[in-house]
Amino acid sequence: MSVNVGTIDRVIRAALGFSLLYLAFLSGVSLFAAPLFKFGAAVIGIVMLATSTLKLCPNYSILGLKSCGDC
């Protein structure tokens, strides 16, 4: 598999990942007190951070998309 996530996309994914992890574990928002939302947000946040770090999105690979120029 080759790189298919560009810089702007990586920054957005990282910000979203950290935001979801913050909401799930540190925010104290009552919605995230429910286990479904708490662990759902945590899993999605971890996936966002992983795709940002690895520069690889499996969904982009399946659809044949790239958010980077000539990667």
NUDREN-86686 format. One line per 5 residues: number of its first residue (from 1); their letters; for each residue x, y, z of N, C-alpha, C. Coordinates in nm, 4 decimals, m for minus. Atoms other than C-alpha are relative to their C-alpha. Layout:
! residues N
NUM = A = X:Y:Z:X:Y:Z:X:Y:Z | ...
This chain:
! residues 71
1 = MSVNV = 0.0847:m0.1178:0.0000:0.0000:0.0000:0.0000:0.0890:0.1238:0.0000 | m0.0797:m0.1219:0.0098:0.1257:0.3432:m0.0846:m0.0682:0.1148:0.0747 | 0.0487:m0.1187:m0.0699:0.0848:0.6818:0.0786:m0.1133:0.0631:m0.0806 | 0.1106:m0.0638:0.0712:m0.2476:0.8471:m0.0056:m0.0670:0.1117:0.0801 | 0.0562:m0.1063:m0.0833:m0.3062:1.1107:0.2649:0.0973:0.1174:m0.0001
6 = GTIDR = m0.0829:m0.1193:0.0082:m0.1748:1.4644:0.2147:0.0137:0.0723:0.1335 | m0.0331:m0.0727:m0.1218:m0.0492:1.7172:0.4677:m0.1221:0.0632:0.0668 | 0.1186:m0.0652:m0.0581:m0.3711:1.9155:0.5167:m0.0959:m0.1044:0.0554 | 0.0862:0.1097:m0.0452:m0.5711:1.5941:0.5447:0.0551:m0.0606:0.1289 | m0.0619:0.0547:m0.1209:m0.3226:1.4627:0.8044:m0.0227:0.0902:0.1204
11 = VIRAA = 0.0197:m0.0941:m0.1106:m0.3519:1.7776:1.0159:m0.1448:m0.0046:0.0484 | 0.1426:0.0058:m0.0362:m0.7322:1.7627:1.0071:m0.0308:m0.1307:0.0732 | 0.0227:0.1293:m0.0651:m0.7317:1.3915:1.0962:0.0593:m0.0027:0.1406 | m0.0640:m0.0023:m0.1326:m0.4886:1.4463:1.3845:m0.0806:0.0859:0.0968 | 0.0795:m0.0878:m0.0860:m0.6940:1.7364:1.5217:m0.1310:m0.0677:0.0395
16 = LGFSL = 0.1248:0.0706:m0.0289:m1.0140:1.5326:1.4956:0.0255:m0.1158:0.0964 | m0.0328:0.1120:m0.0879:m0.8473:1.2327:1.6600:0.0248:0.0445:0.1427 | m0.0263:m0.0500:m0.1348:m0.7148:1.4328:1.9540:m0.1272:0.0570:0.0632 | 0.1252:m0.0556:m0.0526:m1.0497:1.6116:1.9907:m0.0938:m0.1094:0.0493 | 0.0874:0.1099:m0.0408:m1.2436:1.2855:2.0041:0.0523:m0.0701:0.1249
21 = LYLAF = m0.0562:0.0616:m0.1207:m1.0040:1.1360:2.2579:m0.0185:0.0901:0.1214 | 0.0241:m0.0941:m0.1097:m1.0327:1.4502:2.4703:m0.1455:m0.0080:0.0453 | 0.1421:0.0079:m0.0351:m1.4125:1.4375:2.4548:m0.0331:m0.1312:0.0714 | 0.0319:0.1308:m0.0578:m1.4168:1.0677:2.5388:0.0517:m0.0149:0.1421 | m0.0614:0.0316:m0.1283:m1.1860:1.0751:2.8399:0.0172:0.1176:0.0953
26 = LSGVS = m0.0345:m0.1109:m0.0885:m1.1272:1.4254:2.9747:m0.1038:0.1112:0.0094 | 0.0878:m0.1165:0.0070:m1.4154:1.6575:2.8896:m0.1064:0.0045:0.1097 | 0.1069:0.0015:m0.0983:m1.6826:1.5475:3.1373:m0.1365:0.0303:m0.0599 | 0.1282:m0.0226:0.0666:m1.9580:1.6047:2.8784:m0.0897:m0.1212:0.0270 | 0.0895:0.1084:m0.0409:m2.2608:1.4016:2.9839:m0.0291:m0.0995:m0.1127
31 = LFAAP = 0.0241:0.0910:0.1127:m2.3119:1.2556:2.6350:0.1057:m0.1100:m0.0036 | m0.1084:0.0966:0.0065:m1.9735:1.0844:2.6562:0.0147:m0.0817:0.1281 | 0.0029:0.0859:m0.1187:m2.0545:0.9309:2.9953:m0.0562:m0.1379:m0.0357 | 0.0555:0.1273:0.0455:m2.2485:0.6601:2.8097:0.1102:m0.0812:m0.0677 | m0.1094:0.0815:0.0541:m2.0172:0.3696:2.7212:0.0039:m0.0056:m0.1523
36 = LFKFG = 0.0029:0.0085:0.1460:m2.1317:0.3507:2.3584:0.0687:0.1206:m0.0627 | m0.0588:m0.1211:0.0556:m2.0370:0.7121:2.2858:0.1454:0.0165:0.0417 | m0.1362:m0.0156:m0.0507:m1.7266:0.7081:2.5026:0.0976:m0.0871:m0.0778 | m0.0918:0.0901:0.0673:m1.5650:0.4032:2.3476:m0.0079:0.0124:m0.1514 | 0.0106:m0.0273:0.1431:m1.7002:0.4812:2.0014:0.0883:0.1176:m0.0403
41 = AAVIG = m0.0839:m0.1162:0.0275:m1.5329:0.8222:2.0123:0.1475:m0.0345:0.0155 | m0.1395:0.0398:m0.0216:m1.2129:0.6656:2.1467:0.0527:m0.0818:m0.1174 | m0.0429:0.0834:0.1128:m1.1958:0.4064:1.8693:0.0168:0.0836:m0.1262 | m0.0095:m0.0849:0.1186:m1.2654:0.6613:1.5969:0.1184:0.0954:0.0126 | m0.1138:m0.0876:m0.0220:m1.0096:0.8978:1.7502:0.1323:m0.0703:m0.0235
46 = IVMLA = m0.1222:0.0774:0.0210:m0.7432:0.6270:1.7525:0.0209:m0.0307:m0.1485 | m0.0098:0.0265:0.1440:m0.8201:0.5366:1.3899:0.0427:0.1272:m0.0738 | m0.0390:m0.1262:0.0633:m0.7935:0.9041:1.2896:0.1482:0.0304:0.0231 | m0.1418:m0.0224:m0.0292:m0.4561:0.9352:1.4639:0.0888:m0.0990:m0.0758 | m0.0792:0.1004:0.0719:m0.3320:0.6125:1.3049:0.0103:0.0329:m0.1487
51 = TSTLK = m0.0044:m0.0343:0.1422:m0.4283:0.7171:0.9524:0.0820:0.1263:m0.0233 | m0.0809:m0.1206:0.0101:m0.2679:1.0551:1.0139:0.1486:m0.0325:0.0116 | m0.1397:0.0349:m0.0225:0.0556:0.9027:1.1407:0.0569:m0.0849:m0.1140 | m0.0466:0.0920:0.1038:0.0827:0.6304:0.8756:m0.0116:0.0570:m0.1413 | 0.0242:m0.0629:0.1315:m0.0231:0.8615:0.5878:m0.0729:m0.0948:m0.0946
56 = LCPNY = 0.0690:0.1013:0.0782:m0.2471:0.5804:0.4703:m0.1434:m0.0146:0.0486 | 0.1409:0.0191:m0.0324:m0.6252:0.5608:0.4599:m0.0529:m0.1177:m0.0818 | 0.0515:0.1152:0.0739:m0.7710:0.2199:0.3705:m0.1217:0.0336:m0.0866 | 0.1168:m0.0385:0.0798:m1.0956:0.3804:0.2528:0.0410:0.0717:m0.1278 | m0.0512:m0.0668:0.1190:m0.9023:0.6045:0.0138:0.0555:m0.1033:m0.0979
61 = SILGL = m0.0556:0.1044:0.0862:m0.7223:0.2946:m0.1201:m0.1101:m0.0752:m0.0735 | 0.1124:0.0728:0.0613:m1.0505:0.1144:m0.1842:m0.0656:0.0835:m0.1088 | 0.0666:m0.0885:0.0962:m1.1998:0.4156:m0.3615:0.0933:0.0578:m0.1054 | m0.0958:m0.0530:0.0953:m0.8797:0.5038:m0.5473:0.0232:0.1498:0.0125 | m0.0171:m0.1436:m0.0230:m0.8547:0.8507:m0.3920:0.1363:0.0286:0.0604
66 = KSCGD = m0.1226:m0.0497:m0.0631:m0.5487:1.0520:m0.2901:m0.0215:0.1469:0.0340 | 0.0108:m0.1412:m0.0369:m0.5407:1.3798:m0.1002:0.1356:0.0695:m0.0059 | m0.1317:m0.0599:0.0193:m0.1727:1.4372:m0.1719:0.0233:0.0166:m0.1501 | m0.0263:m0.0311:0.1405:m0.0359:1.5752:m0.4947:0.0523:m0.1194:m0.0798 | m0.0643:0.1100:0.0749:0.2127:1.3343:m0.6538:0.0675:m0.0961:0.0963
71 = C = m0.0579:0.0942:m0.0953:0.2573:1.0742:m0.3871:m0.0087:m0.1411:m0.0507
